[in-house]
Amino acid sequence: MSRYSIYSFKAFIAMPLFLLSLSACSPSQVQTSQATETHRYAQATIKAAAISSDGLLSLIAEPKQICLWNNKSKQQQMPCITGKDAEHIELVGISASQQYFYTSNQMVVRLYQLQANKKMILVNEWYADNNIINDIAISADGDTLLLGYRNGQASIINTKTADKSVFQQHRLDINAVALSADGQLAFTGSSDKTATVWKTGDGEKTAVYQHRTRVNHVDISDDGRLAFAIDSINDRAFWQIGGKNETELSELQTSLKFLEINHSAFSADKRYFLTGSPKQKIMLWRVSDGELVGQWQSAKIGRSSVLQVAFASPNNIAVITSDGNYQVFPLTLLN
């Protein structure tokens, strides 16, 4: 490998219990607002959902069907997938091109292509063999799929040729994966307490970030220059990658001892980072210093979590919760 660097995150110091709901920002600096739009796509609790990167489409995996919705018209983009192919779905995603989407029950991943006149075709399906798929990412054009497995391996699938390459990138479970938009860089987080940046072409590791506990969530910017990783308790940092020296940019400035992130998204200019969490929490962070600059509460029907977040436009964010709610909140990006 040409470069292999190991970094240690700064120590996290827990704050008193009465401060757990506060961030380092003062309340006046944290924007919030009520939802301007709420629509419920599912009546049952859902385990998997996805929003297209522009907020136009929502993919909802209900217990017995998978439906793709247009968030503007609130109409289905195609007939829902039903039957065995819709059972036990845990993972779904939409390519940024909006031409492809995937579904997975953690044992098989299926790739579909959207066509004109509300039609779709099944492009291909790939089995995990003796593995369990913990997370999946798709490139912007849909040509590359990244699968993270419970045994520490990762697969890169060329969806055009159907070729699959397998790399042993971690010693223990891969819990989270992310891809650059062009599909050239992968970022994987594992129970072995590392988050690793590597090339999808040959599996070469370019950076390894050491954590103190298992890594539960990772993300990478479209251009592959910024990365984020969070472990189960202590470390939650942004990293500058791809240059001569990978450097830590900032850590999330929060006194929360436990911060769980279900999904995240970088803004187009990479200045902000949007996260969705359990207990209906949506948070907006400034990348340069890790400050919390926005916080919203999604609609609550039961014990719902925010499953997906997206920058729907420069002035709006969109979310989907496990209750099947799609919501839009107004956004003012700060300097």
C-alpha contacts under 8 A as a table, 3 or more apart, distances in Angstrom:
res1	aa1	res2	aa2	distance
1	M	4	Y	6.86
1	M	204	E	5.73
1	M	205	K	6.50
1	M	206	T	7.15
2	S	206	T	7.12
3	R	205	K	7.40
3	R	206	T	5.15
3	R	207	A	7.00
4	Y	205	K	6.40
4	Y	206	T	5.13
4	Y	207	A	5.11
4	Y	208	V	6.79
5	S	206	T	7.08
5	S	207	A	4.90
5	S	208	V	5.77
5	S	209	Y	7.63
6	I	207	A	6.55
6	I	208	V	4.99
6	I	209	Y	5.29
6	I	210	Q	6.33
7	Y	208	V	6.97
7	Y	209	Y	4.91
7	Y	210	Q	5.64
8	S	209	Y	6.52
8	S	210	Q	5.22
8	S	211	H	6.43
9	F	209	Y	7.92
9	F	210	Q	7.08
9	F	211	H	6.41
9	F	235	D	6.05
9	F	237	A	7.55
10	K	235	D	7.24
11	A	234	N	7.15
11	A	235	D	7.51
12	F	234	N	5.37
12	F	235	D	6.82
14	A	255	S	6.40
14	A	256	L	7.52
14	A	257	K	5.88
15	M	19	L	6.35
15	M	20	L	6.82
15	M	255	S	5.60
15	M	256	L	7.63
15	M	257	K	7.59
16	P	19	L	5.60
16	P	20	L	6.92
17	L	20	L	5.40
18	F	21	S	7.47
19	L	22	L	5.34
19	L	255	S	6.66
19	L	256	L	7.85
20	L	23	S	7.93
20	L	255	S	5.43
20	L	256	L	4.75
20	L	257	K	7.00
21	S	255	S	7.31
21	S	256	L	6.44
22	L	25	C	7.82
22	L	254	T	6.78
22	L	255	S	6.38
22	L	256	L	7.44
23	S	26	S	7.33
23	S	253	Q	6.15
23	S	254	T	4.25
23	S	255	S	5.74
23	S	256	L	7.69
23	S	291	E	7.79
23	S	292	L	6.58
24	A	253	Q	5.57
24	A	254	T	5.79
24	A	255	S	7.30
24	A	291	E	6.90
24	A	292	L	7.49
25	C	28	S	8.00
25	C	29	Q	6.16
25	C	30	V	6.98
25	C	253	Q	7.89
25	C	291	E	6.44
25	C	292	L	6.29
25	C	293	V	7.46
26	S	29	Q	5.55
26	S	30	V	7.10
27	P	30	V	5.43
28	S	31	Q	7.48
29	Q	293	V	6.15
30	V	292	L	6.57
30	V	293	V	4.42
30	V	294	G	4.73
30	V	295	Q	6.61
31	Q	293	V	6.11
31	Q	294	G	4.50
31	Q	295	Q	6.35
31	Q	332	T	7.82
32	T	294	G	5.82
32	T	295	Q	5.38
32	T	296	W	5.51
33	S	296	W	6.63
33	S	329	F	6.78
33	S	330	P	6.82
34	Q	296	W	7.63
34	Q	329	F	6.48
34	Q	330	P	7.89
35	A	38	T	6.84
35	A	298	S	7.80
35	A	327	Q	6.34
35	A	328	V	5.54
35	A	329	F	4.57
35	A	330	P	7.20
36	T	327	Q	7.57
36	T	328	V	5.80
36	T	329	F	5.75
36	T	330	P	7.02
37	E	326	Y	7.93
37	E	327	Q	5.39
37	E	328	V	5.10
37	E	329	F	7.30
38	T	325	N	6.72
38	T	326	Y	5.71
38	T	327	Q	4.50
38	T	328	V	6.76
39	H	325	N	5.70
39	H	326	Y	5.21
39	H	327	Q	6.51
40	R	43	Q	7.26
40	R	323	D	7.82
40	R	324	G	5.46
40	R	325	N	4.29
40	R	326	Y	6.01
41	Y	60	I	7.61
41	Y	324	G	5.26
41	Y	325	N	6.14
41	Y	326	Y	7.04
42	A	45	T	7.37
42	A	46	I	7.57
42	A	60	I	7.74
42	A	62	E	6.89
42	A	323	D	7.04
42	A	324	G	4.58
42	A	325	N	7.28
43	Q	323	D	7.20
43	Q	324	G	6.66
44	A	62	E	6.91
44	A	63	P	7.61
44	A	323	D	6.73
44	A	324	G	7.22
45	T	62	E	7.28
45	T	322	S	5.61
45	T	323	D	5.05
45	T	324	G	6.65
46	I	49	A	7.51
46	I	60	I	7.46
46	I	61	A	6.20
46	I	62	E	5.27
46	I	63	P	6.91
46	I	322	S	5.01
46	I	323	D	6.41
46	I	324	G	6.37
47	K	61	A	6.90
47	K	62	E	7.49
47	K	89	I	7.53
47	K	90	E	5.89
47	K	91	L	7.96
47	K	322	S	6.28
48	A	60	I	6.49
48	A	61	A	5.41
48	A	62	E	7.84
48	A	89	I	7.00
48	A	90	E	5.40
48	A	91	L	5.50
48	A	92	V	6.08
48	A	307	L	7.12
48	A	322	S	7.67
49	A	58	S	7.15
49	A	59	L	5.40
49	A	60	I	4.64
49	A	61	A	6.02
49	A	91	L	7.55
49	A	92	V	6.08
49	A	93	G	7.36
49	A	307	L	6.49
49	A	308	Q	6.63
49	A	320	I	7.03
50	A	58	S	5.64
50	A	59	L	5.02
50	A	60	I	6.77
50	A	92	V	6.22
50	A	93	G	5.28
50	A	94	I	6.58
50	A	307	L	7.80
50	A	308	Q	5.90
50	A	320	I	7.67
51	I	54	D	7.91
51	I	55	G	5.76
51	I	56	L	7.36
51	I	57	L	5.68
51	I	58	S	4.54
51	I	59	L	6.41
51	I	93	G	7.64
51	I	94	I	7.03
51	I	308	Q	6.52
51	I	309	V	7.06
51	I	310	A	6.67
51	I	319	V	7.69
51	I	320	I	7.65
52	S	55	G	5.13
52	S	56	L	6.08
52	S	57	L	5.24
52	S	58	S	6.49
52	S	94	I	5.71
52	S	95	S	7.05
52	S	96	A	6.26
52	S	98	Q	6.95
52	S	310	A	7.53
53	S	56	L	7.79
53	S	95	S	7.98
53	S	96	A	5.64
53	S	310	A	6.07
53	S	311	F	7.06
53	S	312	A	7.22
54	D	57	L	7.95
54	D	96	A	7.83
54	D	310	A	7.09
54	D	311	F	6.56
54	D	312	A	4.93
54	D	313	S	6.80
55	G	58	S	7.55
55	G	71	N	7.34
55	G	310	A	6.09
55	G	311	F	6.71
55	G	312	A	4.22
55	G	313	S	7.57
55	G	318	A	6.38
56	L	70	N	5.99
56	L	71	N	5.32
56	L	72	K	6.71
56	L	312	A	7.31
57	L	68	L	6.85
57	L	69	W	5.57
57	L	70	N	4.83
57	L	71	N	5.58
58	S	68	L	5.70
58	S	69	W	5.09
58	S	70	N	6.57
58	S	71	N	6.64
59	L	66	I	7.15
59	L	67	C	5.83
59	L	68	L	4.50
59	L	69	W	6.36
59	L	92	V	7.33
59	L	93	G	7.37
59	L	94	I	7.59
60	I	66	I	5.65
60	I	67	C	5.37
60	I	68	L	6.42
60	I	69	W	7.94
60	I	324	G	7.58
61	A	64	K	7.88
61	A	65	Q	6.17
61	A	66	I	4.41
61	A	67	C	6.62
61	A	86	A	7.53
61	A	89	I	6.49
61	A	90	E	7.91
61	A	92	V	7.58
62	E	65	Q	5.21
62	E	66	I	5.89
62	E	67	C	7.94
63	P	86	A	7.51
63	P	87	E	6.47
63	P	88	H	6.84
63	P	89	I	7.71
64	K	82	T	6.22
64	K	83	G	7.04
64	K	86	A	5.82
64	K	87	E	5.88
65	Q	80	C	6.15
65	Q	81	I	5.43
65	Q	82	T	4.69
65	Q	83	G	7.38
65	Q	86	A	5.17
65	Q	87	E	7.40
66	I	80	C	5.42
66	I	81	I	4.99
66	I	82	T	6.72
66	I	86	A	5.97
67	C	76	Q	6.94
67	C	78	M	7.55
67	C	79	P	7.19
67	C	80	C	4.53
67	C	81	I	6.52
68	L	76	Q	5.70
68	L	77	Q	5.57
68	L	78	M	6.56
68	L	80	C	7.05
69	W	74	K	6.23
69	W	75	Q	5.69
69	W	76	Q	4.41
69	W	77	Q	5.45
70	N	73	S	5.63
70	N	74	K	5.23
70	N	75	Q	5.47
70	N	76	Q	6.10
70	N	77	Q	6.10
71	N	74	K	5.06
71	N	75	Q	7.54
76	Q	79	P	6.99
76	Q	80	C	7.91
77	Q	118	K	5.45
78	M	118	K	4.48
78	M	119	K	5.78
78	M	120	M	7.20
79	P	118	K	7.49
79	P	119	K	7.69
81	I	85	D	7.08
81	I	86	A	6.04
82	T	85	D	6.42
82	T	86	A	5.15
82	T	87	E	7.90
83	G	86	A	5.63
83	G	87	E	6.86
84	K	87	E	5.26
86	A	89	I	6.28
87	E	105	N	7.43
88	H	105	N	5.42
89	I	92	V	7.69
89	I	103	T	6.70
89	I	104	S	5.46
89	I	105	N	4.30
89	I	106	Q	7.62
90	E	103	T	7.80
90	E	104	S	6.07
90	E	105	N	5.26
90	E	106	Q	6.67
91	L	102	Y	7.97
91	L	103	T	5.74
91	L	104	S	5.09
91	L	105	N	6.69
91	L	106	Q	7.30
91	L	135	D	7.08
91	L	136	I	7.22
92	V	101	F	7.26
92	V	102	Y	5.41
92	V	103	T	4.46
92	V	104	S	6.41
93	G	101	F	5.49
93	G	102	Y	5.41
93	G	103	T	6.91
93	G	136	I	7.99
93	G	137	A	7.35
93	G	138	I	7.29
94	I	98	Q	6.29
94	I	100	Y	6.05
94	I	101	F	4.28
94	I	102	Y	6.66
94	I	138	I	7.46
95	S	98	Q	5.25
95	S	99	Q	6.63
95	S	100	Y	5.49
95	S	101	F	6.01
95	S	138	I	6.05
95	S	139	S	6.32
95	S	140	A	5.09
95	S	141	D	6.26
95	S	142	G	5.48
96	A	99	Q	7.92
96	A	139	S	7.51
96	A	140	A	4.49
96	A	141	D	6.63
96	A	142	G	7.89
97	S	100	Y	7.37
97	S	140	A	5.76
97	S	141	D	5.47
97	S	142	G	7.41
98	Q	101	F	7.52
98	Q	114	L	7.65
99	Q	113	Q	5.66
99	Q	114	L	5.19
99	Q	115	Q	7.55
99	Q	141	D	7.66
99	Q	142	G	7.39
100	Y	111	L	6.88
100	Y	112	Y	5.54
100	Y	113	Q	4.51
100	Y	114	L	5.97
100	Y	141	D	7.99
100	Y	142	G	5.90
101	F	111	L	5.89
101	F	112	Y	5.43
101	F	113	Q	6.69
101	F	114	L	7.98
101	F	142	G	7.87
102	Y	109	V	6.72
102	Y	110	R	5.44
102	Y	111	L	4.48
102	Y	112	Y	6.12
103	T	109	V	5.72
103	T	110	R	5.39
103	T	111	L	6.80
104	S	107	M	6.95
104	S	108	V	5.61
104	S	109	V	4.38
104	S	110	R	6.34
105	N	108	V	6.07
105	N	109	V	7.09
106	Q	109	V	7.18
106	Q	128	A	7.67
106	Q	132	I	5.56
106	Q	133	I	4.47
106	Q	134	N	6.54
107	M	127	Y	6.00
107	M	128	A	5.22
107	M	129	D	7.39
107	M	131	N	7.26
107	M	132	I	5.75
107	M	133	I	6.24
108	V	125	E	6.78
108	V	126	W	5.59
108	V	127	Y	4.32
108	V	128	A	5.79
109	V	125	E	5.60
109	V	126	W	5.42
109	V	127	Y	6.53
110	R	122	L	7.24
110	R	123	V	7.63
110	R	124	N	6.01
110	R	125	E	4.31
110	R	126	W	6.61
111	L	122	L	6.08
111	L	123	V	5.49
111	L	124	N	5.62
111	L	125	E	6.24
112	Y	120	M	6.57
112	Y	121	I	5.56
112	Y	122	L	4.46
112	Y	123	V	5.25
112	Y	124	N	7.41
113	Q	120	M	5.45
113	Q	121	I	5.35
113	Q	122	L	6.46
113	Q	123	V	6.33
114	L	118	K	7.47
114	L	119	K	6.19
114	L	120	M	4.49
114	L	121	I	6.79
115	Q	118	K	6.44
115	Q	119	K	5.06
115	Q	120	M	5.28
115	Q	121	I	7.61
116	A	119	K	5.93
122	L	125	E	7.93
124	N	159	T	7.80
124	N	162	A	7.60
128	A	131	N	5.10
128	A	132	I	6.31
128	A	133	I	6.77
131	N	149	Y	6.17
131	N	150	R	6.52
131	N	151	N	6.83
132	I	149	Y	5.47
132	I	150	R	5.43
132	I	151	N	7.79
133	I	136	I	7.57
133	I	147	L	6.45
133	I	148	G	5.79
133	I	149	Y	4.58
133	I	150	R	6.39
134	N	147	L	7.61
134	N	148	G	5.66
134	N	149	Y	5.43
134	N	150	R	6.15
134	N	174	I	6.78
134	N	175	N	5.84
134	N	176	A	7.11
135	D	147	L	6.02
135	D	148	G	5.27
135	D	149	Y	7.32
135	D	174	I	7.79
135	D	175	N	6.55
135	D	176	A	5.52
135	D	177	V	6.02
136	I	145	L	7.04
136	I	146	L	5.50
136	I	147	L	4.69
136	I	148	G	6.36
136	I	176	A	7.82
136	I	177	V	6.27
136	I	178	A	7.64
137	A	145	L	5.84
137	A	146	L	5.11
137	A	147	L	6.81
137	A	177	V	6.31
137	A	178	A	5.54
137	A	179	L	6.06
138	I	142	G	5.93
138	I	143	D	7.75
138	I	144	T	5.83
138	I	145	L	4.66
138	I	146	L	6.35
138	I	179	L	6.73
138	I	183	G	7.55
139	S	142	G	5.10
139	S	143	D	6.36
139	S	144	T	5.30
139	S	145	L	6.57
139	S	179	L	6.32
139	S	180	S	6.79
139	S	181	A	5.13
139	S	182	D	5.89
139	S	183	G	4.90
140	A	143	D	7.84
140	A	181	A	4.89
140	A	182	D	6.35
140	A	183	G	7.50
141	D	144	T	7.78
141	D	181	A	7.87
141	D	182	D	7.53
142	G	145	L	7.29
142	G	159	T	7.30
143	D	158	N	5.84
143	D	159	T	5.06
143	D	160	K	6.10
143	D	183	G	7.84
144	T	156	I	6.85
144	T	157	I	5.60
144	T	158	N	5.03
144	T	159	T	5.85
144	T	183	G	5.88
145	L	155	S	7.92
145	L	156	I	5.79
145	L	157	I	5.02
145	L	158	N	6.80
145	L	159	T	7.11
145	L	183	G	7.97
146	L	154	A	7.04
146	L	155	S	5.77
146	L	156	I	4.91
146	L	157	I	6.54
146	L	177	V	7.28
146	L	178	A	7.67
146	L	179	L	7.26
146	L	186	A	7.64
147	L	154	A	5.46
147	L	155	S	5.03
147	L	156	I	6.62
147	L	177	V	7.38
148	G	152	G	7.27
148	G	153	Q	6.39
148	G	154	A	4.61
148	G	155	S	6.70
148	G	174	I	5.35
148	G	175	N	7.05
148	G	176	A	6.91
148	G	177	V	6.32
148	G	188	T	7.56
149	Y	152	G	5.67
149	Y	153	Q	5.41
149	Y	154	A	5.89
149	Y	173	D	6.37
149	Y	174	I	5.56
149	Y	175	N	7.75
150	R	153	Q	7.33
150	R	172	L	7.09
150	R	173	D	4.19
150	R	174	I	5.72
150	R	175	N	7.46
151	N	171	R	7.41
151	N	172	L	5.73
151	N	173	D	5.11
151	N	174	I	7.23
152	G	168	Q	6.22
152	G	169	Q	6.27
152	G	170	H	4.55
152	G	171	R	5.38
152	G	172	L	4.68
152	G	173	D	4.58
152	G	174	I	5.17
152	G	190	S	7.32
153	Q	166	V	6.72
153	Q	167	F	5.56
153	Q	168	Q	4.35
153	Q	169	Q	5.75
153	Q	170	H	6.47
153	Q	173	D	7.91
153	Q	174	I	7.25
154	A	166	V	5.70
154	A	167	F	5.31
154	A	168	Q	6.40
154	A	169	Q	6.67
154	A	174	I	7.79
155	S	164	K	6.42
155	S	165	S	5.43
155	S	166	V	4.42
155	S	167	F	6.30
156	I	164	K	5.62
156	I	165	S	5.18
156	I	166	V	6.52
156	I	200	T	6.54
157	I	162	A	6.46
157	I	163	D	5.72
157	I	164	K	4.40
157	I	165	S	6.48
158	N	161	T	5.65
158	N	162	A	5.36
158	N	163	D	5.30
158	N	164	K	6.44
159	T	162	A	4.86
159	T	163	D	7.18
167	F	203	G	6.21
168	Q	171	R	7.74
169	Q	196	T	7.83
169	Q	203	G	7.80
170	H	173	D	7.24
170	H	174	I	7.02
170	H	190	S	6.66
170	H	192	D	6.76
170	H	194	T	7.94
171	R	192	D	5.99
172	L	190	S	6.34
172	L	191	S	5.47
172	L	192	D	5.23
173	D	190	S	5.45
173	D	191	S	5.37
173	D	192	D	7.28
174	I	177	V	7.55
174	I	188	T	6.66
174	I	189	G	5.71
174	I	190	S	4.25
174	I	191	S	6.55
175	N	188	T	7.68
175	N	189	G	5.81
175	N	190	S	5.31
175	N	191	S	6.91
175	N	215	V	7.00
175	N	216	N	5.65
175	N	217	H	7.03
176	A	188	T	5.76
176	A	189	G	5.18
176	A	190	S	7.07
176	A	215	V	7.75
176	A	216	N	6.17
176	A	217	H	5.18
176	A	218	V	5.89
177	V	186	A	7.20
177	V	187	F	5.70
177	V	188	T	4.48
177	V	189	G	6.46
177	V	217	H	7.60
177	V	218	V	6.23
177	V	219	D	7.28
178	A	186	A	5.83
178	A	187	F	5.12
178	A	188	T	6.50
178	A	218	V	6.46
178	A	219	D	5.31
178	A	220	I	6.01
179	L	182	D	7.86
179	L	183	G	5.66
179	L	184	Q	7.45
179	L	185	L	5.85
179	L	186	A	4.74
179	L	187	F	6.36
179	L	219	D	7.80
179	L	220	I	6.48
179	L	222	D	7.80
179	L	224	G	7.93
180	S	183	G	5.20
180	S	184	Q	6.36
180	S	185	L	5.40
180	S	186	A	6.64
180	S	220	I	6.18
180	S	221	S	6.25
180	S	222	D	4.83
180	S	223	D	5.97
180	S	224	G	5.00
181	A	184	Q	7.85
181	A	221	S	7.75
181	A	222	D	4.53
181	A	223	D	6.38
181	A	224	G	7.54
182	D	185	L	7.81
182	D	222	D	7.61
182	D	223	D	7.72
183	G	186	A	7.33
183	G	200	T	7.16
184	Q	199	K	5.93
184	Q	200	T	5.39
184	Q	201	G	6.87
185	L	197	V	6.92
185	L	198	W	5.81
185	L	199	K	4.84
185	L	200	T	5.69
185	L	224	G	6.59
186	A	196	T	7.98
186	A	197	V	5.72
186	A	198	W	5.32
186	A	199	K	6.17
186	A	200	T	6.14
187	F	195	A	6.93
187	F	196	T	5.54
187	F	197	V	4.55
187	F	198	W	6.51
187	F	218	V	6.88
187	F	219	D	7.06
187	F	220	I	6.84
187	F	227	A	7.88
188	T	195	A	5.52
188	T	196	T	5.33
188	T	197	V	6.74
188	T	218	V	6.64
189	G	193	K	7.66
189	G	194	T	6.03
189	G	195	A	4.26
189	G	196	T	6.52
189	G	214	R	7.89
189	G	215	V	5.05
189	G	216	N	6.47
189	G	217	H	6.49
189	G	218	V	6.13
189	G	229	A	7.43
190	S	193	K	5.86
190	S	194	T	5.76
190	S	195	A	6.40
190	S	214	R	6.01
190	S	215	V	5.14
190	S	216	N	7.03
191	S	194	T	7.32
191	S	213	T	7.39
191	S	214	R	4.12
191	S	215	V	5.84
191	S	216	N	7.70
192	D	213	T	7.91
192	D	214	R	6.06
192	D	215	V	7.79
193	K	210	Q	6.11
193	K	211	H	4.96
193	K	212	R	6.12
193	K	213	T	5.21
193	K	214	R	4.37
193	K	215	V	5.67
193	K	231	D	7.65
194	T	208	V	6.46
194	T	209	Y	5.49
194	T	210	Q	4.74
194	T	211	H	5.72
194	T	214	R	7.27
194	T	215	V	6.50
195	A	208	V	5.79
195	A	209	Y	5.13
195	A	210	Q	6.75
195	A	211	H	7.77
195	A	215	V	6.70
195	A	218	V	7.62
195	A	229	A	6.86
196	T	205	K	6.92
196	T	206	T	7.71
196	T	207	A	5.79
196	T	208	V	4.46
196	T	209	Y	6.30
197	V	205	K	5.90
197	V	206	T	5.64
197	V	207	A	5.14
197	V	208	V	6.41
198	W	203	G	5.77
198	W	204	E	5.32
198	W	205	K	4.14
198	W	206	T	5.39
198	W	207	A	7.11
199	K	202	D	6.05
199	K	203	G	5.06
199	K	204	E	5.27
199	K	205	K	6.53
199	K	206	T	7.46
200	T	203	G	5.35
200	T	204	E	7.70
205	K	208	V	7.39
207	A	246	E	7.74
211	H	214	R	7.09
211	H	215	V	7.21
211	H	231	D	6.84
211	H	235	D	6.50
212	R	231	D	7.61
212	R	234	N	7.03
212	R	235	D	7.35
213	T	231	D	5.76
213	T	232	S	5.99
213	T	233	I	6.82
213	T	234	N	7.39
214	R	231	D	5.32
214	R	232	S	5.87
215	V	218	V	7.73
215	V	229	A	7.01
215	V	230	I	5.78
215	V	231	D	3.94
215	V	232	S	6.29
216	N	229	A	7.87
216	N	230	I	6.16
216	N	231	D	5.26
216	N	232	S	6.12
217	H	229	A	5.85
217	H	230	I	5.55
217	H	231	D	7.01
217	H	261	I	6.65
217	H	262	N	7.51
217	H	263	H	7.95
218	V	227	A	7.40
218	V	228	F	5.50
218	V	229	A	4.43
218	V	230	I	6.60
219	D	227	A	5.72
219	D	228	F	5.17
219	D	229	A	6.66
219	D	264	S	7.06
219	D	265	A	7.52
220	I	224	G	5.96
220	I	225	R	7.49
220	I	226	L	5.71
220	I	227	A	4.37
220	I	228	F	6.37
220	I	266	F	7.93
221	S	224	G	5.16
221	S	225	R	6.29
221	S	226	L	5.28
221	S	227	A	6.40
221	S	266	F	6.10
221	S	270	K	7.13
222	D	225	R	7.86
223	D	226	L	7.79
224	G	227	A	7.45
224	G	241	I	7.28
224	G	242	G	7.15
225	R	240	Q	5.93
225	R	241	I	4.93
225	R	242	G	5.59
226	L	238	F	6.92
226	L	239	W	5.68
226	L	240	Q	4.93
226	L	241	I	5.74
226	L	270	K	7.85
227	A	238	F	5.59
227	A	239	W	5.06
227	A	240	Q	6.60
227	A	241	I	6.96
228	F	236	R	7.29
228	F	237	A	5.70
228	F	238	F	4.48
228	F	239	W	6.23
229	A	235	D	7.68
229	A	236	R	5.69
229	A	237	A	5.85
229	A	238	F	6.90
230	I	234	N	7.80
230	I	235	D	5.52
230	I	236	R	4.15
230	I	237	A	6.70
231	D	234	N	6.30
231	D	235	D	5.54
231	D	236	R	6.59
232	S	235	D	7.87
232	S	258	F	7.08
232	S	259	L	7.61
232	S	260	E	7.42
233	I	257	K	6.45
233	I	258	F	5.52
233	I	259	L	7.27
234	N	257	K	7.46
234	N	258	F	7.98
235	D	251	E	7.79
236	R	251	E	5.61
236	R	252	L	5.97
237	A	248	E	6.97
237	A	249	L	7.44
237	A	250	S	5.73
237	A	251	E	4.14
237	A	252	L	6.30
238	F	248	E	5.98
238	F	249	L	5.47
238	F	250	S	5.46
238	F	251	E	6.19
238	F	287	V	6.99
239	W	246	E	6.76
239	W	247	T	5.67
239	W	248	E	4.45
239	W	249	L	5.39
239	W	250	S	7.44
240	Q	243	G	7.66
240	Q	246	E	5.36
240	Q	247	T	5.25
240	Q	248	E	6.23
240	Q	249	L	6.37
241	I	245	N	7.34
241	I	246	E	4.82
241	I	247	T	7.09
242	G	245	N	7.70
242	G	246	E	6.90
243	G	246	E	6.40
249	L	287	V	7.57
249	L	288	S	6.35
249	L	289	D	7.23
250	S	287	V	6.87
250	S	288	S	6.26
250	S	289	D	5.14
250	S	290	G	5.46
251	E	289	D	6.99
251	E	290	G	5.16
252	L	285	W	7.37
252	L	289	D	7.64
252	L	290	G	4.23
252	L	291	E	6.28
252	L	292	L	7.52
253	Q	289	D	7.82
253	Q	290	G	5.30
253	Q	291	E	5.19
253	Q	292	L	6.70
254	T	291	E	7.82
254	T	292	L	7.51
256	L	259	L	6.15
259	L	277	S	7.96
260	E	277	S	5.84
260	E	278	P	7.06
261	I	264	S	7.26
261	I	275	T	6.33
261	I	276	G	5.81
261	I	277	S	4.76
261	I	278	P	7.56
262	N	275	T	7.49
262	N	276	G	5.69
262	N	277	S	5.29
262	N	278	P	7.40
262	N	306	V	6.95
262	N	307	L	5.80
262	N	308	Q	7.25
263	H	275	T	5.84
263	H	276	G	5.39
263	H	277	S	7.29
263	H	306	V	7.88
263	H	307	L	6.26
263	H	308	Q	5.42
263	H	309	V	6.42
264	S	273	F	7.00
264	S	274	L	5.35
264	S	275	T	4.33
264	S	276	G	6.30
264	S	308	Q	7.30
264	S	309	V	6.16
264	S	310	A	7.69
265	A	273	F	5.76
265	A	274	L	5.19
265	A	275	T	6.72
265	A	309	V	6.79
265	A	310	A	6.20
265	A	311	F	7.49
266	F	269	D	7.92
266	F	270	K	5.52
266	F	271	R	7.54
266	F	272	Y	5.92
266	F	273	F	4.60
266	F	274	L	6.37
267	S	270	K	4.96
267	S	271	R	6.36
267	S	272	Y	5.31
267	S	273	F	6.18
267	S	274	L	7.61
267	S	311	F	6.62
268	A	271	R	7.90
269	D	272	Y	7.67
270	K	273	F	7.39
270	K	287	V	7.36
271	R	286	R	6.05
271	R	287	V	5.38
271	R	288	S	6.90
272	Y	284	L	6.75
272	Y	285	W	5.59
272	Y	286	R	4.68
272	Y	287	V	5.36
273	F	284	L	5.71
273	F	285	W	5.06
273	F	286	R	6.38
273	F	287	V	6.42
274	L	282	I	7.34
274	L	283	M	5.82
274	L	284	L	4.60
274	L	285	W	6.39
274	L	309	V	6.99
274	L	310	A	7.47
274	L	311	F	7.95
275	T	282	I	5.74
275	T	283	M	5.26
275	T	284	L	6.47
275	T	309	V	6.66
276	G	280	Q	7.61
276	G	281	K	5.93
276	G	282	I	4.69
276	G	283	M	6.62
276	G	305	S	7.84
276	G	306	V	5.04
276	G	307	L	6.52
276	G	308	Q	6.41
276	G	309	V	6.09
276	G	319	V	7.89
277	S	280	Q	6.38
277	S	281	K	5.15
277	S	282	I	6.42
277	S	305	S	6.04
277	S	306	V	5.27
277	S	307	L	7.28
278	P	281	K	6.17
278	P	304	S	6.77
278	P	305	S	4.05
278	P	306	V	5.87
279	K	303	R	6.86
279	K	304	S	6.15
279	K	305	S	5.43
279	K	306	V	7.53
280	Q	297	Q	5.43
280	Q	298	S	4.92
280	Q	299	A	7.05
280	Q	300	K	6.96
280	Q	304	S	6.25
280	Q	305	S	5.15
280	Q	306	V	5.44
280	Q	321	T	7.47
281	K	295	Q	7.31
281	K	296	W	6.26
281	K	297	Q	5.27
281	K	298	S	6.65
281	K	305	S	7.63
281	K	306	V	6.73
282	I	295	Q	5.61
282	I	296	W	5.07
282	I	297	Q	6.21
282	I	298	S	7.29
282	I	306	V	7.30
283	M	292	L	7.09
283	M	293	V	7.80
283	M	294	G	5.60
283	M	295	Q	4.47
283	M	296	W	6.50
284	L	292	L	5.93
284	L	293	V	5.64
284	L	294	G	4.61
284	L	295	Q	6.20
285	W	290	G	5.82
285	W	291	E	5.51
285	W	292	L	4.51
285	W	293	V	5.60
285	W	294	G	6.94
286	R	289	D	6.11
286	R	290	G	5.15
286	R	291	E	5.28
286	R	292	L	6.46
286	R	293	V	6.61
287	V	290	G	5.16
287	V	291	E	7.52
292	L	295	Q	7.70
293	V	334	L	7.77
296	W	329	F	8.00
298	S	306	V	7.50
298	S	319	V	7.98
298	S	321	T	7.62
298	S	327	Q	7.36
299	A	325	N	7.34
300	K	303	R	7.14
300	K	304	S	6.28
300	K	323	D	7.69
301	I	304	S	6.94
301	I	323	D	6.56
302	G	323	D	7.07
304	S	321	T	6.26
304	S	322	S	5.24
304	S	323	D	5.81
305	S	321	T	5.42
305	S	322	S	5.42
305	S	323	D	7.81
306	V	309	V	7.56
306	V	319	V	6.82
306	V	320	I	5.98
306	V	321	T	4.30
306	V	322	S	6.44
307	L	319	V	7.46
307	L	320	I	5.74
307	L	321	T	5.19
307	L	322	S	6.19
308	Q	319	V	5.43
308	Q	320	I	5.24
308	Q	321	T	7.04
309	V	317	I	7.21
309	V	318	A	5.74
309	V	319	V	4.47
309	V	320	I	6.78
310	A	317	I	5.69
310	A	318	A	5.22
310	A	319	V	6.46
311	F	314	P	6.96
311	F	316	N	6.29
311	F	317	I	4.57
311	F	318	A	6.35
312	A	315	N	7.76
312	A	316	N	5.47
312	A	317	I	5.06
312	A	318	A	5.69
313	S	316	N	5.11
313	S	317	I	6.83
314	P	331	L	7.46
314	P	333	L	7.77
315	N	330	P	5.81
315	N	331	L	4.76
315	N	332	T	6.12
315	N	333	L	7.65
316	N	328	V	6.47
316	N	329	F	5.57
316	N	330	P	4.54
316	N	331	L	4.91
317	I	328	V	5.66
317	I	329	F	5.38
317	I	330	P	6.55
317	I	331	L	6.54
318	A	326	Y	7.15
318	A	327	Q	5.63
318	A	328	V	4.49
318	A	329	F	6.49
319	V	325	N	7.94
319	V	326	Y	5.73
319	V	327	Q	5.40
319	V	328	V	6.62
320	I	324	G	6.47
320	I	325	N	5.47
320	I	326	Y	4.59
320	I	327	Q	6.54
321	T	324	G	5.49
321	T	325	N	5.33
321	T	326	Y	6.85
322	S	325	N	7.28
